[in-house]
């Protein structure tokens, strides 16, 4: 949440998924103050979500390009967008729709299903301590633990999550 959990960060990612790459374009499309935008882009670069790519025609200007880590957040962004489209869009529908390039059709959001193939409900889910849980979460969620080991990331994970 420290990296993507605020309004400006989500809007910057939205614009990156729309194809925006330049500082002035992010600033224009989002309407964010330059100091806030600079801070968030630096945070994304430091977190490995974006990288700065020097522009050949301007030695002091950069494109901000999504890394694999930033591209991997796209399904999470789509889930947030779907919720907004379902609950907050005007009656005419969403303002922006993502289409599959090859088929030319709107992206269909997959339904989350239980192992039995039924629609997944909040009541069907429990939170358990994962293999990387800190002591706080092991105590909070009891002795039970996740049966599947979590994939290891390159970055360290510390604190309460």
N, C-alpha and C positions, 0 to 999 in steps of 0.2 A: 504494500500500500504506500510505502514511502516513495516509491518511484512512479507509480501510475495512479495513485489514489486521490488526485485532485482534479478539479474541472479543467484547468489549463492543460494538464498532461494528457488527459483523454482527448481533448480537442486537437492537440498537436498530433497525437497518434492517428486520430480520424483523418486529419489532413494528409499525413504521410501515406495512409492507405488510399487516399484519393489521388496520390501521385505528387503531392507538393514536396519540394526539396529545398527551396531557397528561403533564407531567413525572412526577406521582405515579403515573400508570398505567404508564409505562415502568419506573419504580422498582419497582413491585409485580410486574409480570409477569416482569421480568428478574431481580430480586433483586440489583440493582447498588447500590453505595453512592452516596449523593447527590452526593458530590464527583466521582466518576468519571463519573456520568451527566451532570452539569453540564459537565464538561470535554469529553466526546464530543459532546454536543449543540451546544456552542459551536463545536467544530471543524467539525461538519456545516454550521452556519449560515455560518461563515467561508468554507467551501469551496463554498457555494452549493448544497448537497445538500438542505438544509432551510431553511425560513424561520420566524421567530417571528411569530406572529399574535396581537396582544393580544386577550384575552377581554373582551368588553364589560362583563360583570358583575364583573370583577376587574381593576382598573387595573394591578396589579403581576403578573398571571399571564398566561401565554401558551400557545397551542397550538403544537406543532412540526409543520409541514406540509411534506411532500415537495415539492420544486420539480421542474421538468422534468428537471433533471440527476439528482436523486434517483430519480425514477420510471424514468429510463433505465437505472439499475443493476438494475432488477427482473429482466431476463433473466439477468444474471450471478448474482444471488441464486438464481434458479430452478435454474441449473446446479449450484450448490453444494448446494442442497436435494435435487436428484435424486440426486447422488452419495451424500449421506447416507442418503436413502431406500433406495437400491440396496444399500449396503454396511453401514449401521449400524442400520437400523430393526429393531425386534423382529419375530419371525416373523409376528405378526398384521398387520404393515404399518405405514406411517407414522402419526404422531400427528395430523398436519394435512395436508389435501389442498386444493389450490386448485382451484376449479371455475369454469368459464366461466359468467358470470351468465345470459346469454341461453339457452344450451343446457342448463345445469344439469349438464354433464358435467365430469369431472376434466380438467384441462389435460393435453394430450399433449405430451411433449417431442419436438421435432423431432430427427431423427438428423442428424449432420453427415456430409455426403457429399463425395466427391471430385468433380472436374469431370466424371468419367466415370460418376457416379451410384453408386459403390460406397461402403460405409461408410468414413469417414475414420479412419485409424489414425495413431498418432504417427509411424510410419515413413514416412508419406506427406507429412510436413510438414518444412520447413526454416525456420530463423530467418534473416532477412536484415535489413540495416540499412534502416530506413525513411527517408522523405524528411526527417523531423525529427530524425534520429539525431545525438547529440552525438559528438564525435571519438572518445571511448572506445568507443562501440558501432560506429562506422564501422570502426575498427581491429579490434575484436573479431569482427565478422561479415564482414570483408573488403570488397573493392571492389564486390561485388554489392549492389544496392539494390532496394528495393521498387519495383515498376513503377507502382503506383497511388499518387497523392499522398494523404497522410493528411488527413482533414478538420481544419481549423483550429479550435481552441477559443478561447474568449474569454480563458481563463487562460493564463499563460505556462507553458511546460514546460522545466525546466532540470534539469541533473544527469544521473546515470545512471538509465536506465529499462529 
